[in-house]
Amino acid sequence: MNSDFREKLSSILAKHGSIESKLNDQNDFDQKEFVRLSKELSELAEIAKEIKLFFAREKDLQDGIEIMESSDDQELKELAEREISNIRELMSDAENRIKILLLPKDIDDEKGAILEIRAGTGGDEAGLFAADLFKMYEMYSVVRGWNFEILEFSESGIGSIKEASASISGKGVFSRLKFESGVHRVQRVPETEASGRIHTSAATVAVLPEAEEVDIHIDEKDLMIDTYRASGAGGQHVNKTDSAVRITHVPTGTVVAVQDERSQHKNKARAMKILRSKIYENEKLKRDSSRSETRKDQIGTGDRSERIRTYNFPQGRVSDHRINLTLYKLEKVMDGSSLDEIIEKLIEYAQTERLKNLD
């Protein structure tokens, strides 16, 4: 560790200690300042803990070296040497964790997400697989303690869907789901296949950071709003009222249609939520071209047409093609309980690539 990096760590610890001292005397500032400092302290807490551990191990290392160099007892010297080796490994791990915590944060990581899934090639089987994926993310949200709100669910019969979308909120939603965008492929024997042949079909997943009104302003005069009668599965109400809503953002040509609710007002609110997120994502990609390059380095192109994962039911395996990871626990991935095993590896890979650039 060079002196500049060590100085940076020391300054972080000093800042953490200074804020702690200020918060111990709440009379020095108003409530707004108290909230700001509390938030800043919370943001520094994890890295300050790691830095303290690193410096403590560094002291242990120095003590071990002194014992090894000054002792005449061979057994004690060998014991100290083994301990030194162990401490150096721990220090290396701690330094990596600190560097990861120092990496620039994606400002969207703590946002919620808009999840969109569409059936791809493969006919009815693609629609069934799209429904399975949608259920997988819903169950994963339960595992993570997130809120999963269905925005649109366009059924096409026999339990399949043409497309579906959901708003997912909770801690670190986008930071974990942003790696899921792309083409998901399934290999399995359809229930309707009498000969037992394995079919391959696909569904497309898109994950957008959920944008609030403060993130992006949409002028009402730029919107073209159409209402019409909902069609397809959905109950007795679908053809009785003009509850379905289609919103077109004229400047960008972005179109969102929602018909899932009986209420036109609710459908409009849901459509606006999706529209806002789509425009926000497009604007961000234009403004920050480096983001797409970063994602290319980390996990592939990030293009929604890129095949990212295959779910092979006969073999009970899931393979993520971006990081060459295969798990033979397909059922647990599909019920959401083991999806984190894939996502964690994707996060680790992304962090490793970013650390290379940091060095």
C-alpha positions in Angstrom: 0.0 0.0 0.0 1.5 3.3 -1.1 1.7 6.4 1.1 -0.9 8.3 -0.8 -3.4 5.5 -0.4 -2.6 5.2 3.3 -3.1 9.0 3.7 -6.5 8.7 2.0 -7.5 6.0 4.5 -6.3 8.0 7.4 -8.3 11.0 6.2 -11.5 8.9 5.9 -11.0 7.7 9.5 -10.4 11.3 10.7 -13.6 12.5 8.9 -15.6 9.6 10.4 -14.3 10.5 13.9 -15.0 14.2 13.4 -18.6 13.6 12.4 -19.1 11.2 15.4 -17.8 14.0 17.7 -20.2 16.6 16.2 -23.2 14.3 16.5 -22.4 13.7 20.2 -23.2 17.4 20.7 -26.5 18.0 19.0 -26.8 21.6 20.3 -24.2 22.8 17.8 -26.5 22.6 14.7 -30.2 22.4 13.7 -32.2 19.2 12.9 -31.5 19.5 9.1 -27.8 19.5 9.8 -28.1 16.6 12.2 -29.9 14.5 9.5 -27.2 15.4 6.9 -24.4 14.4 9.2 -26.2 11.2 10.3 -26.5 10.2 6.7 -22.9 11.0 6.0 -21.8 9.0 9.1 -23.9 6.0 7.9 -22.3 6.1 4.5 -18.8 6.1 6.0 -19.5 3.4 8.7 -18.7 0.3 6.6 -15.4 1.6 5.1 -14.3 3.1 8.5 -14.8 -0.3 10.0 -12.7 -2.0 7.3 -9.9 0.6 7.6 -9.7 0.2 11.4 -9.4 -3.6 10.9 -6.7 -3.1 8.3 -4.6 -0.9 10.5 -5.1 -3.3 13.5 -3.8 -6.2 11.4 -1.0 -4.1 10.2 0.1 -3.5 13.8 -0.3 -7.3 14.4 2.0 -7.8 11.4 4.7 -5.5 12.8 4.5 -7.2 16.2 4.9 -10.6 14.5 7.9 -9.4 12.5 9.6 -8.1 15.6 9.1 -11.4 17.4 10.5 -13.4 14.5 13.5 -11.1 14.1 14.4 -10.8 17.8 13.6 -14.3 19.2 16.2 -17.0 19.5 13.5 -19.6 20.0 13.2 -21.5 16.7 9.7 -22.9 17.4 8.5 -19.4 18.3 10.0 -18.0 15.2 8.2 -20.6 13.0 5.0 -19.9 14.8 5.4 -16.1 14.2 6.3 -16.8 10.5 3.0 -18.7 10.0 1.1 -16.0 11.8 2.7 -13.3 9.6 1.7 -15.2 6.4 -1.9 -15.5 7.7 -2.1 -11.8 8.6 -0.7 -10.8 5.2 -3.5 -12.7 3.5 -6.1 -11.1 5.8 -4.6 -7.6 5.0 -4.7 -8.3 1.3 -8.4 -9.3 1.5 -9.2 -6.2 3.6 -7.4 -3.9 1.1 -9.5 -5.3 -1.7 -12.7 -4.7 0.3 -11.6 -1.2 1.0 -10.8 -0.5 -2.7 -14.3 -1.9 -3.6 -15.9 0.4 -1.1 -13.9 3.4 -2.6 -15.1 2.7 -6.1 -17.4 5.4 -7.5 -21.0 4.5 -6.8 -23.6 4.1 -9.5 -26.1 6.8 -8.5 -28.9 4.4 -9.5 -27.8 1.5 -7.3 -30.1 2.4 -4.4 -33.1 3.1 -6.7 -36.0 0.7 -7.2 -36.4 -0.9 -10.6 -38.9 -1.3 -13.4 -38.8 -4.9 -14.6 -40.1 -5.7 -18.1 -40.3 -9.2 -19.5 -41.4 -10.1 -23.0 -41.9 -13.5 -24.7 -39.4 -14.0 -27.5 -39.0 -16.7 -30.1 -40.6 -20.0 -29.4 -44.4 -19.5 -29.6 -46.4 -20.7 -26.6 -43.4 -22.1 -24.9 -41.7 -18.7 -25.0 -44.8 -17.2 -23.3 -44.8 -19.9 -20.6 -41.1 -19.3 -20.0 -41.7 -15.5 -19.8 -44.3 -16.2 -17.1 -41.8 -18.4 -15.2 -39.2 -15.7 -15.3 -41.7 -13.1 -14.0 -42.6 -15.5 -11.2 -38.9 -16.1 -10.4 -38.2 -12.4 -9.9 -41.4 -12.0 -7.8 -40.2 -14.9 -5.6 -36.7 -13.5 -5.5 -38.2 -10.2 -4.3 -39.9 -12.0 -1.4 -36.5 -13.6 -0.5 -34.8 -10.1 -0.5 -37.7 -8.5 1.4 -38.5 -6.2 -1.5 -41.9 -4.9 -2.6 -43.1 -6.3 -6.0 -46.0 -4.4 -7.6 -47.3 -5.7 -10.9 -47.8 -2.9 -13.4 -48.9 -4.7 -16.5 -49.6 -8.4 -17.1 -50.6 -9.3 -20.7 -51.7 -12.9 -20.7 -52.0 -15.0 -23.9 -53.7 -18.1 -22.5 -52.5 -21.4 -21.0 -50.6 -19.6 -18.3 -48.3 -17.8 -20.8 -47.7 -14.1 -21.2 -46.8 -11.8 -24.0 -45.3 -9.2 -21.8 -45.4 -8.1 -18.1 -43.9 -5.4 -16.0 -43.4 -4.7 -12.3 -42.2 -2.0 -10.0 -39.7 -3.4 -7.5 -38.7 -1.3 -4.4 -36.5 -1.9 -1.5 -32.8 -1.7 -0.4 -30.4 -2.0 -3.3 -32.9 -3.2 -5.8 -31.3 -1.8 -9.0 -27.7 -2.7 -7.8 -28.6 -6.4 -7.9 -31.1 -6.6 -10.8 -29.2 -4.4 -13.3 -27.3 -7.4 -14.5 -30.5 -9.2 -15.5 -31.2 -7.3 -18.7 -30.8 -9.4 -21.8 -32.1 -12.5 -23.5 -32.8 -15.5 -21.3 -33.0 -18.8 -23.1 -34.8 -22.0 -22.0 -34.3 -25.6 -23.1 -37.0 -28.0 -22.1 -39.7 -30.4 -23.3 -43.0 -28.5 -23.7 -46.0 -30.2 -22.0 -47.7 -30.1 -25.4 -44.8 -32.0 -27.1 -46.0 -35.6 -27.6 -42.6 -36.8 -29.0 -40.6 -35.5 -26.0 -38.3 -33.4 -28.1 -36.4 -30.6 -26.3 -37.4 -27.1 -27.6 -35.4 -23.9 -27.3 -37.2 -20.6 -26.7 -36.4 -17.3 -25.2 -37.7 -14.2 -23.3 -36.3 -10.8 -23.0 -35.7 -9.1 -19.7 -35.2 -5.4 -19.2 -34.4 -3.7 -15.9 -34.6 0.1 -15.7 -33.8 2.3 -12.7 -37.1 3.6 -11.4 -37.0 7.3 -11.9 -38.8 9.8 -9.7 -40.2 13.2 -10.8 -37.1 14.9 -9.3 -34.9 12.7 -11.6 -36.5 13.8 -14.8 -39.0 16.4 -15.9 -41.6 15.4 -18.5 -43.6 18.3 -20.0 -47.3 17.5 -20.3 -47.5 19.2 -23.7 -45.0 16.6 -25.0 -47.4 13.7 -24.2 -50.0 12.2 -26.4 -52.5 10.2 -24.3 -54.9 7.8 -25.8 -57.6 5.8 -24.0 -59.3 2.6 -25.3 -61.0 -0.5 -24.2 -58.8 -3.1 -22.7 -58.6 -6.5 -24.6 -57.6 -10.0 -23.8 -57.7 -11.9 -20.5 -58.6 -9.7 -17.5 -62.1 -10.4 -16.3 -65.6 -9.0 -17.1 -64.6 -5.4 -17.1 -62.1 -5.4 -19.9 -64.5 -4.4 -22.8 -66.9 -2.2 -20.9 -64.9 1.0 -20.3 -62.1 2.9 -21.9 -59.8 2.1 -19.0 -56.6 1.2 -21.0 -54.1 4.0 -21.5 -51.4 4.5 -24.1 -48.9 7.4 -23.6 -46.6 8.5 -26.3 -43.7 10.9 -25.4 -43.6 12.7 -28.7 -40.0 14.1 -28.6 -38.4 10.6 -28.1 -41.1 8.4 -29.6 -41.3 6.4 -26.4 -44.6 4.6 -26.1 -46.1 2.9 -23.0 -49.5 1.1 -22.8 -51.1 -0.2 -19.6 -54.5 -1.8 -19.4 -54.2 -4.0 -16.3 -56.3 -1.9 -13.9 -60.1 -1.2 -14.1 -59.3 2.5 -13.3 -58.1 4.7 -16.1 -56.4 6.9 -13.5 -54.4 4.0 -12.1 -53.4 2.8 -15.5 -52.2 6.3 -16.4 -50.2 6.5 -13.2 -48.6 3.2 -13.9 -47.8 4.1 -17.5 -46.2 7.4 -16.4 -44.0 5.5 -13.9 -42.7 3.2 -16.7 -42.4 6.1 -19.2 -40.4 8.2 -16.8 -38.0 5.3 -16.2 -37.5 4.6 -19.9 -36.8 8.2 -20.7 -34.5 8.5 -17.7 -32.5 5.5 -18.8 -32.2 6.7 -22.3 -31.1 10.2 -21.2 -28.5 8.7 -18.9 -27.0 6.5 -21.5 -26.7 9.5 -23.9 -25.2 11.7 -21.2 -22.9 9.1 -19.8 -21.5 7.0 -22.7 -18.8 5.6 -20.3 -21.5 3.7 -18.5 -22.2 1.5 -21.5 -18.5 1.0 -21.9 -18.1 0.1 -18.2 -20.9 -2.5 -18.5 -19.3 -3.9 -21.7 -16.1 -4.4 -19.7 -17.9 -6.0 -16.8 -20.7 -8.2 -18.0 -20.9 -8.1 -21.7 -22.5 -5.4 -23.9 -25.6 -4.9 -21.7 -27.6 -5.0 -24.9 -31.1 -6.4 -24.5 -30.6 -8.5 -27.5 -27.6 -10.2 -26.0 -28.1 -13.8 -24.8 -27.0 -13.8 -21.2 -28.3 -17.0 -19.6 -29.6 -20.5 -20.4 -32.0 -22.5 -18.3 -31.7 -26.2 -19.2 -34.5 -28.2 -17.5 -33.5 -31.7 -18.6 -30.1 -31.3 -17.0 -31.3 -29.1 -14.1 -28.7 -26.5 -14.8 -28.5 -22.7 -15.3 -25.6 -21.2 -17.2 -24.6 -17.6 -17.2 -22.6 -17.0 -20.4 -21.0 -13.7 -19.4 -19.0 -15.2 -16.6 -19.0 -18.9 -17.6 -20.9 -19.9 -14.4 -23.0 -23.0 -14.3 -25.2 -24.1 -11.4 -26.9 -27.5 -11.2 -29.8 -26.2 -9.1 -32.3 -24.9 -11.6 -35.3 -25.4 -9.3 -33.8 -23.3 -6.6 -32.9 -20.6 -9.0 -36.4 -20.5 -10.5 -38.0 -20.3 -7.0 -35.8 -17.3 -6.2 -33.8 -19.0 -3.4 -30.6 -19.5 -5.3 -30.7 -16.6 -7.8 -28.4 -14.6 -5.5 -25.6 -17.2 -6.2 -25.5 -16.0 -9.8 -26.0 -12.3 -9.0 -23.3 -12.3 -6.3 -20.8 -13.7 -8.9 -21.8 -11.1 -11.4 -21.3 -8.4 -8.8 -17.9 -9.8 -7.9 -16.8 -10.0 -11.5 -17.9 -6.4 -12.1 -16.0 -5.2 -9.1 -12.9 -7.1 -10.1 -12.9 -5.5 -13.5 -13.4 -2.1 -12.0 -10.5 -2.7 -9.6 -8.2 -3.5 -12.5 -9.0 -0.1 -14.0 -8.5 1.5 -10.5 -5.0 0.1 -10.3 
